[in-house]
Amino acid sequence: MDGWIVNVCLLCVGTADRLFVVEELTTLLDWIPRYYAYKVVLIGGDFNTDLDVTNPISNLINCFIVDNGLHRCDSLLVNANNRCTYFNES
């Protein structure tokens, strides 16, 4: 496969400057022109937010996905109603 993989681990709720760090997610775009020959970019990791709810963090990530023509692969999972790989009540 001609592509590259990016692992992202975003900050947890309550962490200082969390919103600022997520806003910096756009710096990933600086790397794309360097690897223009690749046809696939896979961005995964721990986003520490539920992308199916409306909040400032999820909204930024979802806008990043839409603005860059990316797709969420979690909707392809067999059990689409329970797409979390880990959940902590706290």
C-alpha positions as CSV (number, residue, x, y, z in Angstrom):
1,M,0.0,0.0,0.0
2,D,1.3,3.4,-0.9
3,G,0.6,5.4,2.2
4,W,1.6,6.6,5.6
5,I,0.3,6.2,9.1
6,V,0.0,8.9,11.8
7,N,-0.5,8.0,15.4
8,V,-2.2,10.8,17.4
9,C,-2.8,10.9,21.2
10,L,-4.8,13.9,22.3
11,L,-5.1,15.2,25.8
12,C,-7.8,14.1,28.3
13,V,-10.7,16.2,29.5
14,G,-9.5,18.7,32.2
15,T,-6.0,19.1,30.8
16,A,-4.8,22.7,30.5
17,D,-4.7,24.0,27.0
18,R,-6.5,21.0,25.6
19,L,-8.4,23.0,23.0
20,F,-5.2,24.7,21.8
21,V,-3.4,21.4,21.4
22,V,-6.3,20.0,19.3
23,E,-6.3,23.2,17.2
24,E,-2.7,22.4,16.4
25,L,-3.9,19.2,14.7
26,T,-3.8,21.1,11.5
27,T,0.0,21.0,11.6
28,L,-0.4,17.5,10.3
29,L,-1.3,19.1,7.0
30,D,2.2,20.4,6.7
31,W,3.5,16.9,6.2
32,I,1.1,15.9,3.4
33,P,3.0,17.8,0.6
34,R,6.2,16.1,1.6
35,Y,4.6,12.7,0.9
36,Y,2.5,13.7,-2.1
37,A,3.2,10.4,-3.9
38,Y,1.4,8.4,-1.2
39,K,-2.2,7.7,-1.9
40,V,-3.4,6.7,1.6
41,V,-3.1,8.6,4.9
42,L,-4.3,6.8,8.0
43,I,-4.6,8.9,11.1
44,G,-5.4,7.0,14.2
45,G,-4.8,6.9,17.9
46,D,-6.5,8.1,21.0
47,F,-8.5,11.3,20.3
48,N,-9.9,11.2,23.9
49,T,-13.3,12.4,22.8
50,D,-16.5,11.0,21.3
51,L,-16.7,12.1,17.7
52,D,-20.4,11.5,17.6
53,V,-21.3,14.2,20.1
54,T,-21.1,18.0,19.8
55,N,-18.4,19.7,21.9
56,P,-15.5,22.0,21.0
57,I,-13.0,19.1,20.7
58,S,-15.1,16.8,18.7
59,N,-16.2,19.7,16.5
60,L,-12.6,20.6,15.7
61,I,-11.7,17.0,14.9
62,N,-14.8,16.5,12.7
63,C,-14.1,19.8,10.8
64,F,-10.5,18.6,10.3
65,I,-11.8,15.4,8.8
66,V,-14.3,17.1,6.5
67,D,-12.1,19.9,5.4
68,N,-9.3,17.5,4.4
69,G,-11.5,15.0,2.6
70,L,-10.8,12.3,5.2
71,H,-13.2,9.5,6.3
72,R,-14.0,8.0,9.6
73,C,-13.3,4.2,9.5
74,D,-15.0,3.5,12.8
75,S,-18.4,3.4,11.0
76,L,-17.1,0.3,9.1
77,L,-16.9,-1.8,12.3
78,V,-19.2,-4.8,12.6
79,N,-20.8,-3.5,15.8
80,A,-21.3,0.1,14.8
81,N,-23.3,0.9,17.9
82,N,-20.3,0.2,20.1
83,R,-17.3,1.7,18.3
84,C,-15.2,2.5,21.3
85,T,-12.1,0.4,21.9
86,Y,-11.9,1.6,25.5
87,F,-14.1,3.6,27.7
88,N,-13.5,5.0,31.2
89,E,-16.4,6.4,33.2
90,S,-14.3,9.0,34.9
